[in-house]
Amino acid sequence: MRFVKNDGGRLRAGWKGLRASDCVPRAIAIATHAPYRETRAALDALCKEMTGGLATTTNSGTPTPVSHSFLENRGWVLVLTKGKYLKDLPEIGKYVVCLSRHYVAVIDNVLHDTWDSRKPKYRTKCGSPKMEGYYVESWLWRKD
């Protein structure tokens, strides 16, 4: 798997800083080829709606139920991957991958992120981070 540094249009949209806690909108914008600003605004609105106004933005991270609902409503399917690693992801396709506390976009075996997240924060037996699951467009998904 190759790595390409990609901020998903965040800088162009006016967001700056290294610790932006925006991996979810960034990964979704990259995988769906949607503008970052629109993706972030839609996630913020859904976050506000789903929390009853307790959380009004995704500035400090996107809650998992919000990202799940957002992707599912746009025709993406969650595939759970217990015991699988990032290196086990199918080579062809567009994916929003859920790692531990981090989301990344992978398109045709190329990881798109602002940093090289192919290396796990904690040591694993194969040297690749564990996946919790990944989202794939429903028309591409087939259950084996």
N, C-alpha and C positions, 0 to 999 in steps of 0.2 A: 504494500500500500504506500502510495506516495503522499506527500504533504504539500499543500499550497496555502500560503498565507493569504487569508481572505477575511475582511471584516464585514462582508455582506452589504456594504454601502453605509455603514454606521458613520464613518468620518464625513462622507459627503452629505449625510443627513443632519450633521451638526453635533453629533455626540462625540465626546472626547474622553480620554482617560483609559488607563489600563484595567482597572478593577470596576468595570461597568455592570457586572452581574447581568449581562444581556446575552448569554449564550443561547437561550431559547429563541428570542426573536431573530438573532443573527443566523442560527442554523436553519430556521424556517425560511427566512428571506433567501438564503442561498439555495436551499433545496427546491423552493417553489419559484425561484426567479422573480420574486415579488420585491417591490421597493421596501427598504428597511423601515422608513418612516411610516408607511402604511401598515406594515406588519406589526410594528411596535404599538401604533395607535389602536389597532384592532385588539391586540392582546391586553392593552391597558383597559379598554372599554369592557372586555369580557371579564377581566380580573375584578373590576369595580362591580359589575353585575353579579358575578358569582359569589362575592364576599359581602354583598349587601352594602357596599360602600366602605367597609372596614379597610380594605386595601384599594387604593385608587390608581396605582401605577405598578409597573413591574420593575421599578428602579432598583429594588433590592432583591431581585430574582423573581422568577415566574413560578407560582405554585403548580405542582404536577397536575392537579385536576383541571387547571386553566389551560395548560398546554395540551393536555389530552383532548379536552373538549374542542379546542380550537382546530387541532389537526383532524380529528374525527369528523367535524362538521364540514371540512373541506375535502373529504373523501380519502383520507389516509387511514390505514389500518395498523394497529399495534400488534407486533409479533414479539412475544416474550421469549427471552433467550437464556434461560437458567443454565448456568455452567458454561456459557459460550464467551468467547473473547472477541475483541474488535477484529482480529485477524481472521476470524471465522465468518465474517460478513460476506454475502455473495458478491462476486466481483463486478457484476453488471447491474446497474440500476441506481435510482436516487433514493437516499435514505436520510432520515433524521434519527440519529443514533443516541440512545440514552445510556450514558456511562454513569458511574457513581458521581452524583452532584454536578454533572456537566452534560450538555447536549452538543453534538457536532453534526455537520452535514457531510455525507460521503456520496460522491457522484462518480460512478464507474471506477471504483477502487481508488479514488483520490480523496483524501481527507481535506476539507476546507475549514479552517479555523484561524484565529488570531495567534495561536501558539501551537506548537507541535504536540498535540494531545495523544499521539500514538504511543507515547511512553507513559506507563502508569505512575500515579503518585506513590502507590504502595506496590511493593514487589509482588509479581505474580509468577507462577511456575513457567509460563511461556514468554514472559516479557511484554505481553500485550494487555491493555486494560480490559477488565471484565465489562461485558455489556449487561444491562438490565433488560433491554429490549430495543427494538427499532421500529420506526414508522415507515411504511411504504405506501405508495399510491394504490388504492384498492383495485384498480383495473390491472395492475401488474402482479398482484398478490394471488398466490394459489396455495391452498393448504395441502401439504404433502402427507 
